[in-house]
């Protein structure tokens, strides 16, 4: 069984729908929305384009470990985790 992937460098359509929804519902600033977009796109690329419904907890843990290994500050890692968890 092969995993569903997003072809090329495309972005999950769900990312844009999510960002539109939280922008309205939570009144997030354009800068926060842009940061969430980058964070979610980075995660998408990290998991190799696996379809969102196939992403497992282990994928998120691997992503967090990779962020810490890059030397990112805990506040940055927490923001990225926040975007992924939403």
MDAnalysis code that builds the backbone (N, CA, C; Angstrom):
import MDAnalysis as mda
import numpy as np

u = mda.Universe.empty(258, n_residues=86, atom_resindex=np.repeat(np.arange(86), 3), trajectory=True)
u.add_TopologyAttr("name", ["N", "CA", "C"] * 86)
u.add_TopologyAttr("resid", np.arange(1, 87))
u.add_TopologyAttr("resname", ["UNK", "UNK", "UNK", "UNK", "UNK", "UNK", "UNK", "UNK", "UNK", "UNK", "UNK", "UNK", "UNK", "UNK", "UNK", "UNK", "UNK", "UNK", "UNK", "UNK", "UNK", "UNK", "UNK", "UNK", "UNK", "UNK", "UNK", "UNK", "UNK", "UNK", "UNK", "UNK", "UNK", "UNK", "UNK", "UNK", "UNK", "UNK", "UNK", "UNK", "UNK", "UNK", "UNK", "UNK", "UNK", "UNK", "UNK", "UNK", "UNK", "UNK", "UNK", "UNK", "UNK", "UNK", "UNK", "UNK", "UNK", "UNK", "UNK", "UNK", "UNK", "UNK", "UNK", "UNK", "UNK", "UNK", "UNK", "UNK", "UNK", "UNK", "UNK", "UNK", "UNK", "UNK", "UNK", "UNK", "UNK", "UNK", "UNK", "UNK", "UNK", "UNK", "UNK", "UNK", "UNK", "UNK"])
u.atoms.positions = np.array([
    [0.846, -1.184, 0.000],
    [0.000, 0.000, 0.000],
    [0.887, 1.242, 0.000],
    [0.656, 2.139, -0.914],
    [1.463, 3.349, -0.986],
    [0.754, 4.473, -0.243],
    [1.550, 5.386, 0.272],
    [0.972, 6.525, 0.980],
    [0.602, 7.606, -0.020],
    [-0.520, 8.258, 0.215],
    [-0.932, 9.356, -0.641],
    [-0.019, 10.543, -0.385],
    [0.445, 11.159, -1.468],
    [1.317, 12.314, -1.334],
    [0.790, 13.451, -2.194],
    [1.156, 14.636, -1.794],
    [0.839, 15.824, -2.577],
    [1.932, 15.949, -3.630],
    [1.596, 16.025, -4.914],
    [2.633, 16.079, -5.944],
    [3.442, 17.363, -5.890],
    [4.704, 17.236, -6.253],
    [5.594, 18.388, -6.353],
    [5.665, 19.195, -5.083],
    [5.711, 20.509, -5.215],
    [5.826, 21.387, -4.067],
    [4.500, 21.987, -3.651],
    [3.398, 21.356, -4.076],
    [2.080, 21.888, -3.758],
    [1.859, 21.934, -2.254],
    [0.975, 22.789, -1.866],
    [0.623, 22.949, -0.459],
    [-0.732, 22.300, -0.245],
    [-0.881, 21.642, 0.889],
    [-2.180, 21.063, 1.208],
    [-3.243, 22.146, 1.094],
    [-4.322, 21.883, 0.378],
    [-5.411, 22.865, 0.348],
    [-5.972, 23.090, 1.749],
    [-5.868, 22.063, 2.602],
    [-6.364, 22.181, 3.970],
    [-5.624, 23.265, 4.747],
    [-4.362, 23.501, 4.417],
    [-3.591, 24.545, 5.103],
    [-4.242, 25.904, 4.857],
    [-4.544, 26.194, 3.611],
    [-5.126, 27.493, 3.294],
    [-6.524, 27.637, 3.897],
    [-7.317, 26.563, 3.851],
    [-8.649, 26.612, 4.462],
    [-8.550, 26.840, 5.965],
    [-7.615, 26.150, 6.603],
    [-7.395, 26.321, 8.041],
    [-7.000, 27.757, 8.352],
    [-6.060, 28.298, 7.590],
    [-5.583, 29.657, 7.854],
    [-6.699, 30.686, 7.677],
    [-7.534, 30.493, 6.672],
    [-8.668, 31.397, 6.481],
    [-9.620, 31.320, 7.673],
    [-9.863, 30.106, 8.144],
    [-10.793, 29.928, 9.264],
    [-10.252, 30.561, 10.539],
    [-8.976, 30.302, 10.881],
    [-8.459, 30.859, 12.132],
    [-8.282, 32.363, 12.046],
    [-8.033, 32.867, 10.855],
    [-7.917, 34.321, 10.709],
    [-9.220, 34.984, 11.103],
    [-10.336, 34.395, 10.699],
    [-11.654, 34.956, 10.999],
    [-12.062, 34.645, 12.434],
    [-11.972, 33.372, 12.819],
    [-12.467, 32.937, 14.132],
    [-11.665, 33.493, 15.298],
    [-10.343, 33.530, 15.137],
    [-9.489, 33.944, 16.253],
    [-8.947, 35.350, 16.092],
    [-9.190, 35.961, 14.944],
    [-8.727, 37.323, 14.731],
    [-7.211, 37.459, 14.771],
    [-6.521, 36.448, 14.244],
    [-5.056, 36.478, 14.272],
    [-4.511, 37.533, 13.322],
    [-3.370, 38.068, 13.689],
    [-2.745, 39.098, 12.859],
    [-2.195, 38.475, 11.575],
    [-2.012, 39.307, 10.540],
    [-1.419, 38.802, 9.298],
    [-0.032, 38.173, 9.530],
    [0.733, 38.737, 10.458],
    [2.052, 38.159, 10.741],
    [1.941, 36.768, 11.358],
    [0.970, 36.573, 12.244],
    [0.761, 35.256, 12.852],
    [0.301, 34.266, 11.803],
    [-0.592, 34.683, 10.928],
    [-1.065, 33.807, 9.853],
    [0.106, 33.413, 8.955],
    [0.968, 34.370, 8.615],
    [2.130, 34.068, 7.770],
    [3.071, 33.093, 8.470],
    [3.263, 33.263, 9.780],
    [4.125, 32.346, 10.531],
    [3.522, 30.950, 10.563],
    [2.216, 30.854, 10.807],
    [1.544, 29.548, 10.796],
    [1.679, 28.893, 9.423],
    [1.528, 29.677, 8.345],
    [1.646, 29.129, 6.990],
    [3.041, 28.524, 6.802],
    [4.073, 29.263, 7.173],
    [5.444, 28.746, 7.036],
    [5.633, 27.483, 7.874],
    [5.144, 27.527, 9.114],
    [5.298, 26.383, 10.015],
    [4.620, 25.140, 9.442],
    [3.404, 25.310, 8.935],
    [2.664, 24.172, 8.407],
    [3.272, 23.658, 7.102],
    [3.773, 24.562, 6.282],
    [4.440, 24.132, 5.055],
    [5.741, 23.390, 5.381],
    [6.485, 23.871, 6.375],
    [7.701, 23.172, 6.802],
    [7.369, 21.764, 7.285],
    [6.292, 21.647, 8.065],
    [5.890, 20.339, 8.553],
    [5.467, 19.446, 7.389],
    [4.713, 20.000, 6.455],
    [4.280, 19.243, 5.281],
    [5.491, 18.680, 4.545],
    [6.498, 19.512, 4.342],
    [7.699, 19.054, 3.645],
    [8.461, 18.029, 4.479],
    [8.490, 18.224, 5.781],
    [9.188, 17.293, 6.670],
    [8.595, 15.894, 6.576],
    [7.277, 15.799, 6.545],
    [6.633, 14.479, 6.495],
    [6.550, 13.948, 5.064],
    [7.133, 14.662, 4.141],
    [7.210, 14.168, 2.772],
    [5.903, 14.214, 2.010],
    [5.018, 15.095, 2.402],
    [3.768, 15.247, 1.679],
    [2.731, 14.186, 1.990],
    [2.909, 13.447, 3.086],
    [1.907, 12.461, 3.481],
    [0.566, 13.183, 3.671],
    [-0.499, 12.562, 3.211],
    [-1.826, 13.162, 3.362],
    [-2.095, 13.439, 4.838],
    [-2.713, 14.587, 5.151],
    [-2.919, 14.983, 6.553],
    [-3.564, 13.908, 7.423],
    [-4.531, 13.189, 6.884],
    [-5.215, 12.174, 7.697],
    [-4.335, 10.959, 7.998],
    [-3.182, 10.860, 7.350],
    [-2.272, 9.731, 7.577],
    [-1.118, 10.086, 8.495],
    [-1.033, 11.338, 8.911],
    [0.047, 11.778, 9.797],
    [-0.212, 11.231, 11.194],
    [0.837, 10.653, 11.777],
    [0.724, 10.034, 13.100],
    [1.503, 10.848, 14.133],
    [1.235, 10.533, 15.379],
    [1.929, 11.197, 16.488],
    [3.444, 11.088, 16.336],
    [3.920, 9.933, 15.885],
    [5.364, 9.724, 15.720],
    [5.955, 10.722, 14.715],
    [5.184, 11.114, 13.709],
    [5.656, 12.101, 12.735],
    [5.846, 13.462, 13.397],
    [4.921, 13.815, 14.281],
    [5.011, 15.097, 14.993],
    [6.195, 15.084, 15.957],
    [6.398, 13.964, 16.649],
    [7.532, 13.846, 17.576],
    [8.853, 13.950, 16.816],
    [8.939, 13.290, 15.663],
    [10.165, 13.387, 14.844],
    [10.412, 14.835, 14.412],
    [9.343, 15.524, 14.042],
    [9.445, 16.924, 13.622],
    [9.968, 17.790, 14.769],
    [9.395, 17.623, 15.958],
    [9.845, 18.398, 17.118],
    [11.303, 18.111, 17.446],
    [11.691, 16.854, 17.405],
    [13.094, 16.504, 17.667],
    [14.022, 17.145, 16.649],
    [13.597, 17.180, 15.394],
    [14.411, 17.805, 14.352],
    [14.537, 19.314, 14.591],
    [13.458, 19.944, 15.049],
    [13.510, 21.380, 15.326],
    [14.485, 21.683, 16.461],
    [14.404, 20.876, 17.525],
    [15.336, 21.071, 18.643],
    [16.767, 20.801, 18.205],
    [16.966, 19.808, 17.342],
    [18.313, 19.475, 16.859],
    [18.902, 20.612, 16.028],
    [18.025, 21.409, 15.418],
    [18.486, 22.572, 14.641],
    [18.861, 23.743, 15.534],
    [18.597, 23.610, 16.826],
    [18.958, 24.666, 17.757],
    [17.915, 25.754, 17.902],
    [16.692, 25.478, 17.469],
    [15.644, 26.489, 17.617],
    [15.285, 26.677, 19.088],
    [14.897, 27.895, 19.421],
    [14.495, 28.195, 20.800],
    [13.187, 27.497, 21.130],
    [13.008, 27.161, 22.389],
    [11.751, 26.503, 22.793],
    [10.505, 27.296, 22.409],
    [10.570, 28.627, 22.457],
    [9.393, 29.424, 22.086],
    [9.041, 29.228, 20.608],
    [10.061, 29.121, 19.757],
    [9.820, 28.891, 18.330],
    [9.255, 27.499, 18.097],
    [9.826, 26.516, 18.777],
    [9.331, 25.143, 18.648],
    [7.884, 25.065, 19.121],
    [7.572, 25.742, 20.214],
    [6.202, 25.729, 20.736],
    [5.218, 26.366, 19.762],
    [5.628, 27.442, 19.102],
    [4.743, 28.070, 18.110],
    [4.496, 27.115, 16.961],
    [5.556, 26.443, 16.517],
    [5.391, 25.492, 15.408],
    [4.495, 24.339, 15.817],
    [4.664, 23.867, 17.024],
    [3.805, 22.795, 17.520],
    [2.360, 23.270, 17.596],
    [2.162, 24.497, 18.019],
    [0.815, 25.068, 18.109],
    [0.147, 25.067, 16.747],
    [0.883, 25.441, 15.717],
    [0.318, 25.462, 14.361],
    [-0.056, 24.053, 13.919],
    [0.792, 23.091, 14.197],
    [0.545, 21.705, 13.774],
    [-0.620, 21.103, 14.542],
    [-0.717, 21.408, 15.835],
    [-1.782, 20.833, 16.652],
    [-3.153, 21.370, 16.299],
    [-3.231, 22.619, 15.870],
    [-4.539, 23.223, 15.566],
    [-5.173, 22.442, 14.458],
])
